């Protein structure tokens, strides 16, 4: 064959290879879509979704005022303005339709899966099978379901999108030596860190990429890291401050020694569940209560981790394997509970980025092993085993998405995994209340009280069950018990005040409780309105008017405020103002009987 014909054939083969190349990531994306198919029709869950989405007025408009709030406020101890902005985009499409929010999460996850493929492909010098296996594990691993299926965890999928883009552009910068890629990388880092504080680990990931390419850490390379380091320090501090505002840092008062064991336990579980995902749950409570003896596995975990570190030291010459392990360690370390934050010892969402490292190691080991001659004889058997394992992961993901269908399914799954979780019983009972299943709710609250009789929320929520069943004496008893257990909480005062005012006609007691509720939450418009009602029923019209005027300033578009104020005007004989307020109430969506307004209009003319 002539040299010219050989070049022509090579060109044809290259084009053909490029054509079929995209079938790999396309197939992975199709499998990922199928794995998350059960998520269709899923609702929000009562676990952060109410704060981030359902009750978040900042997402109801893309106005400059609301966008300003997104960038100046903390949300449940998180600074994540870009994530909140993405919710606002979803809201602008179809309001609070959960399908839109879930679809957005899935789309971003698909983009991330593709980016993982492209990043690993670029990092390894076009090892497509390593990239494909890494991306497949990323897209369909059941430990990632929490990040995708949970609307409140839009933070995970969104920060990861820009996180991977930043790494990809940094690799491009190293390969092509064009400064524009470094600029793109820093810009993507900023976008990532504005999506979730966990993105601060990108600086470590960038340094590991330098090590992967065996770059010398001279002055130029070190100066490249300055913007990354400054951003990580700034936003890392901001994240810590945000967590402090919610009192989430060591809220359980866990001792330093217990925190040390807990951090090691979490790390061990993250590693094990990457390969053998078991006992997956949307909530992993600490396996001990304060003052109790630690389970044996917590005592052993530090020694197991030390053995793993020794193993890493032994294989340090294999740069690719070392990079994957160090990437996992660097990105998972900040969320290990050495400094306790929140009420969970671990969370599956924290693995979303770190597992890229472990999946890369797995893919690299498998692809390397298949190249050895002694493996050729069992290559087919290994293929069957690999297929069975990947199918197991796929089915596990399919099944995990189902438990995110609604709050009752979600917390029921947690109870199966952790039958002694008071929070799970409390939150499932809360949803039974919302569904009007009060007896089932009371049963859950009773079970929670058996676990922890000092958890005030169980009494608060059981009191609400009794109140809705019109069992006011038991409701009052529960609200009073809730107040005894936690005097800093205002909702029990408010609920008890409603019973005193609306059901028992004990207006003075109701007013006293509303005052206490407003001390805890001075901007509680409902508290002001209900105290106004109590004053109105007590015929203290000036004091009622004072409460309604305060409420109206805080929430000028709340229709019921105008209606109740209209009643005060009526009682004072000021029918003209009563008509004005009644009409304003109607224009703000509050129903007022037209006959009542007509009557006031006639009286105003006299």
N, C-alpha and C positions, 0 to 999 in steps of 0.2 A: 504493500500500500504506500502511495506517495505521501510525502510529508504534508502536502496541501490537503489531501483527502483525510489524513489522520486528524489534522487541525479542525477540519469541517465536522468530522464525527464527534470530536471532543466538544465542539461548540453545541452540537445538537444534544449531546448527553447532558451538558451543563444546563441548557434551557429546559430539558425534560426534567432534570433533577430539581431545578428551581420551581417548576410547575407543580411537581408532586410534594415538594418540601412543605408547602402550606397545608397539605392534607393532614399532617401531624397535629399542628395546633388546632386546626378546624375540628378534627375528631375529638380532641381533648375538650374543646368548648362544648361540643354537642353532648358529650357524656356528663359534663358539669351541669348543663341545663337540665338534663333528665334527672340527675341526682337531686336537684332542688325543685323539681316539679311539684312535689306535695305541698310546697309552700303557698301555692295558689289558694286564694280564699282565706288565708290566715288573717287574723285580727291583730291589733296591738296587744301587748301584755302589760299588766300593772306592775312592772318592774323597770323603773326609769322612763318608760315611754310617756307616762302622764306629764312628767316634768319637761322632758326634751321636746315633746311634740304636742300631746293632747291639750295641755294647759299652758302652752308657751305662746303668749300673744305676739311675741316678736316674729313668729313665722307667718303670721296672718297677712303680712304685707311686705313688699320689697321697697317700702318708702325709706328715705334717707334717715328718718328718725329710728325706724326699726333696725336698719342695717347698722346704725351707730350703736344701738343697744347690743347687737350681736358682738361687736368688737370691744365693748366696754364692760360687759358683764361676765360673771362666772355662772355656769350651769351645773348644779350639783357637784361643785368642787372641780369643775373642768373649764379650761379656757379653750374653746373650740369654735371660733366664729365662722370658719368656713363650713363646718358641718351644719351649724344652725342655718347658714345661708342656703345650703343645699335643701334643707327641710322646707324653707320658704319657697323655693322653686317648685318642689313637689306640691306644696299647698296651693300654689297659684294654678296648678294644673287641674286638680280635682278636690280641693279642700282636704278634709281629713279622711280621704278614702285610703284605707291601709294597703290596698293593692298597688297603688302608685308608689308608696314608700318602699314596699317589699320589692317591687320590680326594679326600682333604682338601686337598691342594695345588690340585687342579683347581677344587674348590668355592670356595676362597678367591680364586682367579684370576677366576672368574666374577663373584663379588661385587665384586672390584676393577674389572672391566670395566664393570659397571653403575654403580659409584660414579664412574668417570671420566666416563661419560655425564652423570650427574646434576650433577657438579661443573662441567663445562664448560657445561652448559645453564644452570646458575645464574650462573656467572661472566659469561657473554656476554649475559645478559638474554634467555634463552630462544631462542638460535639452535640449533634442534634438529638441523639438518643438519651444522653444525660439530661439535656434540656427538656425533652419531652416527658421523661419519667418524673423529673422534679415538678414540672407543671401539672402533670396528671395527679400526683399526690397532693399538691397544693389545692387544686380545684375540687377534688372529691373526698378529701380526708374529713371524717366526721368531727374531729376536734375543731374544725373551722366553721361548723354550722352556726354556732353561737354568734360569731361575728357577722354572718350573712343574714341569718333569719331574724335577728333581733334588731328592730328598727332603731332603737337607741344606740346600737353599736355601729351606726353609719360612720362613726368616728374611725373605727378600725379599717373598714374597706377604703375609706377616702384617704386617710393618711398613708395607707400602704400604696395606693396608686401613685402618689407623688414621691413617696419614699423610694420605690423601685425606679421610677423615672429619673430621680436624682442619681441613683447608683449607675443606671444605664448611661446617662450622659457623662458621668465621671469616667467610666470605662472608655467611652468614646474619646474623651479628652486625653486619656493616657495613650490610646492607640494612635489617634490622628494628630495629637499635639496642637489642637486648635482651641484657643482660649474661650471661644463662644460656648463650647460644651461645658466648660467649668462654670461659666455664668449661668447657663441653663440649669446646671446641677444645683447651684446655690438657690436659684429662684424656686425650683421644685422643692428644695428643703424648706424654704419659708412657707410654701403652700401646705406641705406635709405637717409642719409644726403648728400651723393655724387650724389644722383639722383635729389633731390630738397630741397631747403633750408627750406621749410615748415616743414620738418621732425624734426626740433629743438623742436617741441612740444612733442616729444616722452618722454622727461624727466618728464613732467607733467603727461603723461599717465602712466608711470611706478609708480610714486608716488601714483596715484589713484588706481592702482592695489594693492599696499600695504594697502591702506585704505580699499579696498574691502575685503581683507583677514584679516583685523583687526590686522595687524602686529604692534607691538610696535616699535616706532621710537627710538630704542636704538643706541648705537655707531656702531654696526655691520650693521644695516639697513641703517644708514646714510652714512657710508663709501661705501656701495654698489652703492650709487648714484653719487659718485665722477666722474667716467668716463662719465656718462650721462650728468652731469652738465657742465663739462669741454668742452665736444663736443658741447653741445647746445650753450654755450657762444661763443666759437670760431667760429662756423659756422654761428651763428646768427649775429655776427659782420661782418663776411665775406659777408653774404647776404645783409646786410645794405650797405656796401661799394660798392657791385656790383650794387645795385639799384641806388646809387648816381652817378655812372659812366655814366648812361644813362639820368641823370637829371630827373628821373621818380618820385623822391620824391617831392611831392607837386608842380608838374609842372603847375597845374592850379591855384596856389596861393590862395588856399581856406583858409579862416580865421579859427582860432582856434575854435570859436563857431560853425561855420558850420561843421567843422570836427567832433566835438562832436556829433552833431545831425546826421550826416551822418553815423558815426559808429553805433549808436543805431538803425538807420533805417535799415542798412544792417543786423544787428543781428536779428531784428524783421522779416525781409523778409526771412531770412534763416530758421527761425523757422516755419513760416507760410507755406512756400513752401515745407517743408518736409512733410507736411500733405495734403496741397492743392496746388499742383504745378500749377501755372498759370503764364501767361506772361513770359514764358521762352524765353531766348534770349542768343545768343553768345556774346552779348555786351550790357551792362547796363550802359548808360551814367548817369552822375549826373543829377538829376531832376531839376537843377537850373543852371543858368549861374552866374559868379562872379558878386556880387553887387545886384542880384535880390532877392526878398523875397522867403524864403523857403516855400515849400508846407506844408500844414497843417499836413500831416502824419509824416513829419520829426520833427515837434514840439512835437507831441504826443508820438513819439516812446520812449523817455527816461522814460516816466511815465508808459508805458506798460511794459517796461523791468523791472522797479522797482517792479511792481506788480508780475511779473514772479519770480523775486528773492525772494520775500516774500513767494510765493507758494513753492519754493524749500526749504526754511527754514522750512516751516510747515511739509514737508514730509521727513525731513532729517533722520528720524529713519528707513525709508525703504532704506536699504543700496544699493540694486540693482538699484532701480529707481534713487537714488541720484548719484550713480556711472555713469550711462548713461548720466544724465544731465550735470554733472561736466566734463565728458569726452568731450562732445560736446562743452561746454564753453571753456575749456582749449585749444582745438585744433583749434577752430574757431577764438579765440580772436586776434592772431597776424595778421590776414588778414582783420580784420575790419578796416575801413578807418578812425580810429582816427588819424593816421598819413597817410595822403593821398599819395598813390603810384599809378601812372598810371592815366588813364582817365576814370575809371569805379568806380561806387559807390559800386558795388558788382560783384561777378563772380561765376557762378554755379560750376565751377571746384573746388572752395575752399571748397565745401561741401563733397568732395569725402571721406575723412577720418572722419571728424566730425560727419557726419550723422550716422556712426556706433553707436554712443551713443544714438541718438534719435530713431533709428530703434530698438535698444535693449530695450529701454524704452517702445516703442509701443508693441513689442513682449511680454515683461514681463507683461505689464498691461493686455493684451488680455488673455494670458495663465492663469494669476492669476484670472481674472474675471470669466473665464469659470469653475473654481473650486467651486464657490459659489453655494449653493443649489438653491437660487432664480433665478439663471441664467439658470438652466436646462430646464425650460419650453420654453425659447426663444432661446435656443442654436442653433437650426436649422436656425432660422431667422438671427441670428448673423452670421452664416456660409454663408448664401446667401449675406448678406451685405459685409462681408469680401471678398468673391469671386468677387463681383461686383467692389469693390474698387481696389483690386489687378489687375483685368482685365483692369480697367481704367488706372492704372499706366503702365501696359504692353503696351497698345495701345498708350499711350502718348509717351512712349520710342520709339516704332516702328515709330511713326510719326516724332519725333524729329531727329532721325537718318537721315531722308530723306533730311533735310535742310542742312546737311553737304555734300551733293552730289558734289557741286562745289561752287566757290566763289560767283557767281551771286545769286544762291539759298540762300546761307548763308546771304548775305547782304540784299537781298529782304525781308527775314524774319525779320531781325533787323528793317528795315524800316517800316514794318507792325506794329511792337511793339512800335517803337520810330520814328515816322514820322518827327521829328525835329532833327534828328541826322545828323549833317554835315559829320561826319566821315563815316557813313554808305553810304551816297550818294557819297562821294569821293571815297571810296574803291570799290563800285559797278561800278562807272564810270571808274575807273582804269581798271577793268576787261573787261568792254565793249571795252575799247581801245585795250586790248590784243586780243580780239576776232574780231577786225576790225569793230566794230559797233560804229563808231565815232559819229554819230548823237545822238544815245541813250546816249553815254558817255557825250556829251556836255549838253544834257538835265539834266542829273544827276548833273553835276558840276554847272549848272545854278541854280538848286534847292538848292544845298548846299550854294551857294553864297547868296541866299535870306535869308537863316537861319543865316549865318555868313559871311558877305562880307569881313572880315579881315583874313580869313583862307587861308594862302598863297598856300597850297597844291592844292586847287581847281583851282587856276590860273595856277599853274605849270602843272597840269594834263590836263586842258582844252587846254593849249598851245600845249601840245603834240598831242591832238586830231586835232587841227587846222593844226599843222605841217604835220601830216600824211595825212591830206586832201589837202595838198599843199596850204593852205591858210596862207602864211608866214607872212603877215602883222598882222593879228589877233594873230598869234602865238607869234610874237615878242612883241606885246602889252601885252599879258598875262604873258610872261616871265618877262617883265620889271615890271609889277604890282606885281608879285610874289617876285621879288627882293626888291621892295619898302617895302613890308610887312614884309619880313624876310631877312635881309642882311647877316645872318650867314649861309644861306643855299646855297650850291654850284651847285645843279643840274640845276637850272634855268640859271645860267651863262653858263654852259656847253651846254645846249640845244640851247640857243640863239647863242652861238659861232658856233655851227654846221650850223645853218641857214645862218649866215653871211658868213661862209667859203664855204659851199657846194652849197648854193642856190643863194646867192646874190653877191658872189665874192668880198665881203668886208673883205679882209683878215686881215687888221690891226685891225678892230673891233672884228673879230673872235679871233685873237691872244690875244687881251686884255681880252676878256671874258674867254678864256681858262686859262689865268694866274690867274684870280680871282677865277675860279673854283678850280685850283690847290692850291691856298692859303687855301681854305676851306678844301680840301682833297688832301694833298701832294702826296699820294700814288695812285692816280687815274690814272691807266694805260691808260684808254680810253682818258682821258684829255690830257695826254702826246702825244698819237698817233695823236689825232686830231689837237693839236697845231703843231705837226710835219708836218701834211698835209698842214696846213695854211702857215707855213714857206716854204714848198716845192713849193706850188702854187705861193708864193711871190718870188720864186727863191733865197731864203735865205737858201742854202743847208747845210751850216755848222750848223746853228741853228736847222734845221730840224733833222740833224744827231744826234745832242746833245739830243734832245727829245727822239728819237728812242732808243738810247743807254741806257738812263735812264729807259725807259719802259722795254727794254730787260733784264736788271738786275733784275727788280722787278718780271717779268713774262716771264722767258726764254722759256716757252713752248707755247707762244701765237704766232700762225703762221702769223697773219696779220702784226705784228711788222716787221718781216723779209721781208715781201713783200714790205711794204712801204719804208723800208730802201733800198731795192734793187732798187726801183725807183730813190732814191737819188743817189745811186752809178751809175745808168745808166746816170742820168743827168750830173754827174761829169766825165763820160767817163770811169769809172772803171768797165768794164763789167765782169771781172773775179769774183769780189766780189758780183756783182749783181747776177750772176749765183749761187754762193754759198748761198746767202740769199734766193733766189727764191726756191732753192731745200730744204732748211731748212723749209721754209714756207709750202711747199707741205708735207714734212715729219711730220709736226705738224698739218696737216688737213686743211690747207688753200689752196683753189683752185687757181692755177696759170696756165694760158694758156701755153700749151707745146710749141706752136709756138713761143711765146715770149721768153721762155728760150732758145730755139734753136737759135733764132736770136741773143741773147746776147752771146751765146757760139761761134757763128761764128765771131761776132765782137771782142770777146776776143782773138781770134787767129790772128787777123790782127796786 
